[in-house]
Amino acid sequence: MKNTIGTCVSVTLFGESHGPAIGAVIDGLAPGIKVDTDFITAKLEQRKPYGSISTARHEDDDYSIISGVYNGVTTGTPICIIIPNSAQRSDDYTASRGPARPGHADYTAYAKYHGFEDFRGGGHFSGRITAALVAAGAICMSALEQKGIKIGTHIARLGGVIDRNMGISEAEINESIEVLAGKQFAVLDDYASDLMQAVIKEAAAQGDSIGGVLETAITGVDAGVGEPWFDTLEGAISHGIFSIPGIKGIEFGGGFELSDARGSEYNDAFRMERGRVVTETNNNGGINGGISNGMPIVFKTAVKPTPSIYKEQKTVDLRKGENTTLEIKGRHDPAIIHRVRVVEDAVTAIVLADMLAQRYGTDWIAKK
């Protein structure tokens, strides 16, 4: 199984949802980078369940960094992060060993691993593994922030409720990122936040779930990052983003919304401003020809409704090879989008750290 992403800076994930621990190994990160443990803890808090709109499974996420960091800075050797699992209830999944849960990886994992996989709670395919991804990404994100690169994600749309835009200029987007950094439910408009949470609670009361759309913005990336054709910046980001459970689509800049526009409307006009090239609009999302153009990098992702719902569903019993029905038990999220937000930030940071290392060398990120 391919569990590693990255070329110069790579991250490898390990562990299962109901195993003793999960974790990540970061390899290739430059020596001398300050590791802010409070920042990692804050990001893990943003991934945790939130009130009645999340699962009742609460993990402490008391992580340990067992290698690659000494005296609070990276050594340049592999960084190994371990997060123990402490709130497993494997009995909730005993009954579902045969019937495949619709929308989950139960059937595809069974087809690939012939029934030898750890199926409890989704095993290695579980969203639980994203805690390790967030911890690894937090180290990369903190390092990028020290280089003036900022990343932020908000819930752009959920259940017909739309949040306000993050802004167009770098200054506006940075202000929005600052606001979002302190929020557990990442919405800029407080009224929209209340409405979205009400929609989630309504779905939960009906034993159902709901998805939505996230928007991510990155500022501070100079022009020239990315490669043409097969290693484009959009391709690298998309590769990382699609590793997140529940992501079913991605678009950059104007995306599908402006796909019917004419070139005269879609093209971003260039101009000089304070000695640098900028664009008057940002319909291309800060990327041309697969390479950053110096404008904010903006993309949206589609997050599907949580597949675990408390309604009877048609399925197949994989052991018996016959049709059956399934009513899922256990602790599940009526929506995961508010928890995915910080995972998206983390993955984006990991991808950027790797792409920047490819462009400027592995030591660049640690240089003052």
N, C-alpha and C positions, 0 to 999 in steps of 0.2 A: 504494500500500500504506500502511496506517495504521501508522506506527512511533512515534507519540507518545502518551503518556498524561499526563493531568493538565490542570487548568484554570488555577489560579494559579501552581502550581509544576509544570512539565512536564519530562518526560524523553523525548528522541528517540534511538533506536538506529540505528546504521548499520554496514555491513560484512558480509562473508561469511566462512564458516569457513576457506576456503582462499585468501582474498584477502590483500592486503598488510597490512591492519590492520582492527580493529573499533573501535567507540567509542560514546560517548554525549554528548549535549548536554543540560545541565540549564539550564532557563530559568525565571526568576522567583524564584530563591532570594535571600533578603534579603542586603544587603551587611553586612559586619562579622562573619561567621561564621568561626570558626577552622577551618581545614582541616587535619586530622591525617593526614599522609601515612603515618605508621606504622600507623594504624588501618586505612586503606584497604589497605595491603599485607597486614596480618593477615587481613582479610576475603577478599582474593583468594587467600591461602594456604589458607583453609578450603574454597574452591571447587575447588582443584587436585586431581588424582588422588591417591589414597591407597593406597599399597602394592599388593598383588596383587588387591585388590577393585575396582580402577579401570582405566581405559584406560592403555595404555603411551604415549599421546601426552602429552608434558609441555611446556607452554609456560612461558616465563619470566614472562609478564604484567608486563613492565617498562613500566608506563603512563606517559604524559606528560599533564600538564594544561597546555594551550597557551593558554587564555584564561579570564577570569573570576575568577582568583585572583592576588592581588598581596600580597607580604610576608606570605604565609601565611594570608590571610583573603579571603573572597569580596568581590568588588567590586560585585555586584548585576547584572552583565552576564552573558550566557550562558557557562557553564562547559563547555569542550570537553575531553573525555578521549579520548586515543587509546592503544590497546594493539596493538602490532605482533604479527602472526602469524609464528612462526619455526620451527614444527615440522610444517609441512604435508607430507603425502605423497599428492599428488593422484592418483598412478598407482593407488592402492588403489581408486579410484572409477571408473576408466576403463571397466572391464567392466560396471559397473552403470548406465551411461548409459541403456540401453534398458529393462532390467527394473526395475520399481518395487519398492523395498524395503518389504515389508509392515510396517505400523505407523508408517512415516515419512510425511513430507509430499511425497514424490517425485511421486506421482500428482496430488495436489491442486494442488501448485505447477505441474506441467505443464499441468493443466487451466486454471489461472488465467493463467499467463504464456506459454502456447503453446510451451513448449520453449526460451524465451530465458533462463530463469533459470540462475544459476550453481548447478549441482547438486552440485558436489564437496563431500563431507562434509555435505551438507544445506544448503549455501549460507547464505542469510540465515535459514533456519529452524533452523540448528544450535544445539545447546546451547552451543557455543563463544561465541555472542553474549552469553550470560549473564555472562561476565566483565566486559563493559562495564556491564551492569546492576548487578552487585555493586559496582563502583567508584563508580558514581553513587549507589547506595543507601547506601554507606558514608558518604558526605559528609552525606546526610540523616540517617542514623542517629546519627552523631556529634553533629550539631546538636540532634537530639531528646534525646539523653542529657544534653546541657547544660541542657535544660529539664526534666529529671527523668523523661523518658519512656524506658522500657526495653523492648526487644524480644528475645525468645529463642525458638528452635525446637529441638525434639528429635525423634528417631525414636521415635514412640510404639509402632509395631508393624511387624515385618518377619518374614515366614516363620513366623508363629505365635508368635514371641517378643515379649513385651510389656515395655516399659520402665516404670519407676515413674512415678507421676503427678508433675507439676510442682508440685502443691500447690493449695490453695484460696485462702488469703489472699494479699494483695499481698506481705507479707513473705516468705512461703514461695516464691512465684513469683519474686521478685527474687533470692532465694538460689539457686534453680535456674538462673536466667538467668546468674548470676555463674559458676556451675560450668560451664555449657555454653560460655561465652565462650572458655574455654581449651582446648576439646576439638576435635580434628579429626574424630572420629567422635562425633557429638552424641547420646550416650545417657547418662542419669543413673546407671543401674545398671551397674557395670563387668562384672558377670557376664552381664547381658543383652547388653552390647556384644560380649563374646566369642562368645556364641551366635549373634548376628546376623551377625557377620563370618564365622563358620563356615558359615552358611547361604548367604551370598553366594559363598564359595569353592566350595561344593558345586555351586551352579548354574553357576559358571564352568567347573568341571571337566567338566560335562556339555554344555558349549557353549551354555548357556542363560542366562537372566537372571531377575531377580526385582524386584518393586516393594515398596511398603509404605505406611505412614501417618505423616505428620508432624503434630506438634501445635505451634502457635505461640501464645504468650501475650504480651500487651502490658500494661504497667502505667504509671500516671501520667497517663492521659488523663482530663481532667475530664468531667463530665456536660455534654451539650449539643452534642457534635460530630456532624455528619451532618445529612442532610435527609430529610424524609418522601418516600415514594413512589419517585421515580426516581433520586435521588442519596443513597440510604441508605448508612450506613457499611458495612453488609454488602455492598451492591452495589458500592461503590467498591473495597473490599478484594478481593472476588471477581473484579472486572474485572482488577485487577492480577495476582492469583494465577493466573488462567487464561491469562495471557500467558506463563507459565513452561512450557517444553516438558515434556511428560510428566504434567502435572497433569490429573486426570480427575474430580475431585470435591472439594467443600468442604462443611463443616458447622460451625455455630457453637454453642458451649455444649454442651448435651446432645445436640443434633443428632438423627440417626436412631436412636441407641441409646435415647433417651427418647421417641420419637415415639408409642409405645404407652401412655405413662403418662397418668394423668388430670391435669386442671388443678390439682387440689389437691396433686399430687406435683410437677408441673413448675414451677408459679409460684414466683418468688423473692420471699419475704416481705421487706418493707421495715422498717427500723428506724433509729433515730438512734444514732450512735456518734461521740463527740468532736466534736459539732456538725455532722456531715455525714450525709447519707442514704446508707445502705449496704444490701445485701441479705444475707440469711442464707445463701442458696445462690447459685449462679451458672449455673443451667441455661440462661439466655438468653445466656450468653457476653458479658456486659457491654454489651449493646445492647437497647434497647426502642424499637419504632417507628422503627427505622433510625437511632437517635440513641444515642450513648454515655451510659451511666447512671453512670459513675464507677467501676464495678467493673472488674477485669481483663478485657480483651477476649481471648477464647480461641476458637480455631478449629482444625479438623483438615483436612488435605488428603490426597487419595488420589494416590499417585505410581505410575504404571503401570510394569510391567517394561520395561527398556530394549528397544526394538524390534530393535536390531542383535544378532542371535544367530548362532552358528556351526553352525546346523542348516539342512538343505535345506528351503526353503519354496516353496510354490506362489505364482506371481505372474503378471504380464502384461508382455510386452515392449511398451513404449509406442511404440517406433518401428515395430515390425513389426505391431503389433495382433494378437498371438497369445499363447496360453498358454505358459508356460515355468516353469522352476524357477530358484531362485537360492540360492547358497551364499555368504554375505557374507564378504569378506576384510577385512583391515585391523585397526585398533586400536579396541576398543570396551569400554564399561563393562558388567560383568555386573550392576551396580546403579548407579543415579544418585542414589538417595535421600539418601545422606550428603553429596553435593555440592550437591543442590538445597536443602538446609537453609539455607545462607547466602544463596542466591538468594531464598528466601522471606522471610528477614529484610530483605533489601535492598528488595524490592518493597513489603513492608509499610511500611517507612520512607518510601519515595517517596510512597505513597498517603496516609499520615498527614500528611506535610509539606504536601501539597496540601490535604487536608481541613481541617487546622488553619489554613492561610493563608486559606481561604475563610471560616472562622469568625471569626478574630481579626485578619486582615489580614496582608499579606506580611511586614511588619517584625517581627511578634510573635516569630518564632523566634529573632531575633537580640537581642532585648531582654534585659537582665540582670534 
